[in-house]
Amino acid sequence: MKKLSLPILALTFLLPITAFAGTQTFNATGADQIFTVPAGVTSISVALWGANGAGGNRNVWLSPGTGGPGGYTNGSIAVTPGQPLKIIVGIAGEVTGGSPNSVYGGGGGVSPMGSGGGGRSAIRLTNDIEIMTAGGGGGGGGGNTGGPGGGDEKYCGNTPWPNTDRCSLYPLSSEHYEGEKSPFWLTSSGGGGWYGGKSALYGSGGSGGSGYCRGAGVSNCTTRINLGSPEGSNGKIVITWTDPVCPVNSSGTHPSCVCDTGYTGNGQTGSNLVCTPNALTCTLTATLSSINTGGSSVLSWTTTGVATSFTVDQGIGAVTPVLGGSQTVTPTISTTYTGTVSKAGLPNTTCSATVIVGTACVPVTCPARYVRVGSDCVFRP
């Protein structure tokens, strides 16, 4: 029985060249953190979550309200390579027994038998100018949930409805960003934010802090209430960016890019590097420039630059390797061979070599008393 032979198809998948994405996540530590912009990066995408407020005191209220959820802010920031940014990640609000001082991120501290507000999460320049903020949630009360953080810079929420007069502080205040803490017992403190949230008395929930999106270099930014975070959650900040790739006709790891063989750089680095193709050149030589009829010679060629093709006339055509090689020729008459080196978008360059074909010479024998002078016989007495 004859076996059936099936052709094997070779499939080649061409994958697009893509840049690599980098991500760095900052969780709450209770202290400032620093993000340094990677080399070659000029824009970052950021997402900020404010911390939740604490729930109402369970030792006091039969049905304590939950703490308000932190806000959510996301957008882009124009940056420069190597630039440091200060990162503030808010701490969740505390209940009775916690500190009467604000938690990290500006959440209002705990009053006696009360509940504290959550800290805001924010990004600042190194001169402490804040450019993006996600508000912290307000502390819960007796049956009343704390106000959610978030919303635009003029919003401080006091659940269940926004209440624009519930922000405790203003940008020029010496205590900007801090949620309010009441000195009275059984009160719920406000969350930290661009505007800190207002505290609430005797069972009401504290207001959440507001978000902020209008800092220098910030674009495509939104800030809103985030209703999905679990109670007691700290804040978080996630920064993502795209690692740039080396420019066309170069290779390496950005910004240490090097022009490919056959290209010359413009003296710049990274994304500013421009690699220009070198001029095309070629040489064509014959090992024997004169041969007898029926003889042969060897043509040798070299090319420089970024040539993609080298052709020789007189019926030879395209030859390989393009960068250099050799081929035997047997012309029947004297012949000049012309080679042409080419690449799309660049001027062609030519080079040539000539092989002369002649008949074999017969040695001249002079008779006696004649001597040979050149091709003649001259008498010598």
N, C-alpha and C positions, 0 to 999 in steps of 0.2 A: 504494500500500500504506500502510495506517495504521500510524503508529509506536506502539509500546507504551510507555506512560509509567509508570515505576515510582516509587512514593513513596520519598522519601529520609528515612530515620530518623535523627534526631539523638540520639546517645547521650551521656549525661552521666555521667562517672565521679566519684563522690564519694570523695575520698581522706581517710583519717583524718589529723587533725593530730597530728604526732609531734614529740617533742623531738629536738634534734640531739645526736649523740654526739661526745665529744672523746676523743682518744687522744694519749698522749705516751710515746715509747719512749726509754729510757736505756740506752746501751751503755757498755762499759767504757772509762774514760778514765784510770784510775789515781789519781783524786782524787774528793773528795766533790762531789756535785751537789745542786742544790736544785730541788724541785718546789713551786710555789706554787698552792694550791687556787684555781680560777677563781671569779669572783663568782657568788654564788647556789648554789654546789655544797656539799652537806652530806654526801655519801657518794661514795667512789671505790672502784673495783674494781682490784685489783692482782695481777699475776703476776710471780713472781721465779724466775729460774734461777741456780743457783750455777755457778761455773766448774769446769771439769774439772781433775783432777790431771794431772801430766806422766806420760808413759810411762816405763818402765824404760830405763836407759841402754843404748843399742844398741852402744856401744863396749865394753861389759863382758859383757852377757848374750847368749847365743846366741838365746834366744827371750824377749825382754823383754816383760813384761806391759804392757798398756795402762793409762793413767791412769784412775782412777775418775771416772765421770760426776758432774756436779754435781746437787744436789737441785732439787726444784720445789715452790714454795709459792704458793698463791693464796687470795684471800679479799677481804673488804670492810673498809674503814676509815671510821669516822665522823669527819668533818672539819668545819672551819668555813671560810667564804669568806676567802681571803687568807692562810690558814695555811701556813707553810713546812714542808716535810718534807725531811729529809736523806736523800739517795739514795746507797747504796754498791753498786757493781756490781763483782763479783769478777773478778780477773785469773786466767787459767789458770796452773797450776803450771809451773815451769821445770825444765829438766834441768841436768846438769853444765855449769858455765860461767855459770849464772844466779846471782842474788844469794843469799847465805846467809841474808839476812833474809826475813821473811815477805813474800809478794806482797800487793798491795792486796786487802783483803777477808779477810786473816788466814790465807791458805794457808801451810803450813810452808815455810821456806826450804830451799835445796838443800844437802845434805851432800856432801862430796867423793865424786864418782862416783855420786851418788844422784839421786833425783827428788823434786821438790817437790809439795806439795799445792795444790789450787785454792782461790781465795778465795771466801768466802761473798758472797752478795748480800743486802742488808738495807735496811730502811726504819727511820729513827730520827726521833724528835722532835728539836726544835732543842736540847733539853737533853741530847742524846746518849743518851736512853733508847731502846733498840731494841725495836720492837714486832712486826716480822716478819722472818724469816730463812729463806733457802734455803742449805743447807750446800754447801761445796765438796767436790769429789772428792779422794780420797787419791792419793798418787803410786804409780805402778806399780813392780813389782819385777822379779826375774829369773824370768819365766814366771808370775808372779802379778799379777793385775790389782789396781789400787788399789781401795780400798773406795769405794762410791758415797756421795755426800752425800745428805742428806734424812732422811726419817723424823721421828718426833716428837723433842721436845727431849731425851729420854733415850737416843736411839739414835745411836751412831756405828758405821758399818758397817765390817767388815773382811772383804771378800769371801772366800769365797763365802757366808758366813752372817753374819747380824747377831751382834754380840758386845757386849753392853751394858756390859762393863767396859773397853771400848777407848776411851772418851772421855778425853781427857788432862786437861781442866780443868773447873772448876765456876763457876757464875755469880759468886761472890764473889771469885774469883781476880783478882789484879791483871792477869793476862794473859787474861782472859775473851775468847772468840771466836777465839783463835789456835790453829791447828793445830800439833802438836808437831813439832820438828825434832831429830833425834838428832845428837849430835856425832860419831858414828862414821861410817866410810866405808861406802859401798854400802848406805845405808839409804834408806827411802822415807818422806817426811814426810806428816803428816796434813793433811786439808783444814780450812779455816776453817769455823766454824759457831757456833750458839748454844752448843754444846759443841764445842771443837776436836777433831779426830781425832788418834788416837795414831800415832806413827811406828812403823815396822817395820824389823827388822834383816835384812841379808844375803839379799836376794831376795824377801822377803815384801812384800806391798802395804800401803801406809799406809791408815789408816782415814779414811773421809770424815767431814766435820763434820755435826752434826745441824741440823735445821730448827727453827723456832719460830713459834708461832701465837697466843700468849696475851697479846699486848700490849694496852694500853688502847685501847678503841675498835674492836678487831679482831673481826670476826664471820664466820661461814660460812667458816672457814679450814681448809684441809688442807695438810699437808706430806708429801711422799713422795719416794722415790727416782726419779730420772729416768734411765732406761736408754738413751734414744735420742739423746743429744747426741754429736756427733763429737768425737774426741780433739782436745785443744788448744783447745776452745771456751771463750771468755770467758763470763762471766755476762751477764744481761740483766734489765731490769725494764720492764714495760709497765703503764702506768696508764691506765684508761679511766673516763669519767664521762659523765653525761647533763646536757647544758645545759638548765636549766629554761626553760620558756616563760612568757610573761606570763599572769597570771590571766585568768579569763573576763571578758568585757566590757572588755578593755584590749588595747593593742597596743604595739609597739615591741620593742626588744631588752632582754631581762632583764639587769640589774635595773632599767633605765631605762624602766619601763612607764608608759604614760599611758592614763587612762580614755578610752573611746570617747565620741564626741559623744552628749550626752544622759545621761551618767553622771557621778557625783561620787565622788571617792576619799575614803578614810578618813584621809588624811594619812600613810599608810605607803608603803613602797617594795617593789619586787621581789615575792617570793612572799607578803608580808604585805599587799599592796595589795588592798583590797576596793572594787569599783566598784558603787555603788548607783544604780539608775535614778532620774532626776529625776521629780518629779510631772508628770503630763500637764496641759497647759493648751491652750486654744484661744480664738480670737476669730472672730466672724462678723459682718460688717457689710454694709449695703446702700448702694449709691451714691446711690440715691434712696429715701428712706424714705416718700414719698408720690407716687403716680402717678395719672394719670387712667385711666379704664376703657380697656383696650386697650393701655396703656403697658407699659413693661418697666423693670426695675432689674437691677443686677448685684450678686450676692452674692460677697463675697471672704472667704476664711478663711486663718488661719495656725494652726499647732500647734507646740508645743515638747515637749521630752522625747524619748522613744523610741517615739513613736506608730507603730503599724503600720496603723491604719485610721482614716478620718474619714468619717462618714456624715451625710447631711442628710435630715430627714424631708420630709413633703409630697410623697412620690413621687419624690424625687431619688435617694436611695440613696447608695452608696459613691462618693466622688469622689477624684480624683488630680490633681496630686501631693498626698500626704498632708500634707507640710510647709507647703503654701500654694498657693492657686490661686483661680480665679474662675469663675463660671457665671451666665449670663443667665437670669432668671426673668420670667414674665409671668402673675402671678396675676390672677384675675378678681374676687376679693374680698380684703378685707384679710386678710393671712396672716402668722403668726409662724413663722419657720423655725428649727428647733433642730438644731444640729450636735453630734455625739458623737464624741469622740476616745477611742481604746482601744488597749490592748496586753495580751496575755495575762498574768495575774498581777498587774496593776495596776488600781486603781479607775478607772472611766470618768469623764470630765469633759465637761460640756456647755456650750454657748454658743448665743446666739440673736440673731436680727435680725427686725424687723417691717417689712412693707411695707403701707402703707395705700392702698386703692384708693377713689377718689371720682369723682363726675360733674364735668364741666367747669363752672366758675362763669361766669354771664352778667353782664357789667358793668351796673351800675344807672345809668340816665340820668335825671336829675331834670328836671322841667319848669321853665319860666322862673320866676324869683323864688324857687326852692327850691335849697337847697344840700344836698350829700351829707354826712351825718354817719354814718360807719360804713356800715351797710347801709340806712339810712333817709334819706328826703328831708325836710328841715326848711325851713318857709317862712321867708323873710327879706323883710320889707316894704321 
